[in-house]
Amino acid sequence: MKLLFSGGSELVTLDINREHKKLIITSAQTGGLPKEVPFSFLFDKGKEKQQEEETDKLPNNQFKIVIIVAMKKAGYTIMGR
C-alpha cells in the first residue's frame, strides 16, 4: 500500500508491504529518492515490537487508519492512498 502525506512544504510517501515487512520512504530526508528503511520505522521508538504485534492483527483498512493518525500527530496530512 502506498500513502502520500504533506507536512508544511514536504511530501512524504510511505510504500508499505505488510506481508514482507518492507517499508520504502520517499521524503526530503531521503533526497526525494525512495529508500528502504526498517519496517519498525512505522512505530514509536521503544514501542516498536508491541505496536507491530498489535497492528499485525488488523486488516489493511484499519492498519492504514493507525498510520494516518500517527502521521497526523507528527504534523502530516494524508494526500492520497
Buried (B, 14 or more C-beta within 10 A) or exposed (E): EEBBBBBEEEBBBBBBEBEEEEBBBBBEEBEEEEEEBEBBEBBEEEEBEEBBEEBEEEEEEEBBEBBBEBBEEEEBEBEEE
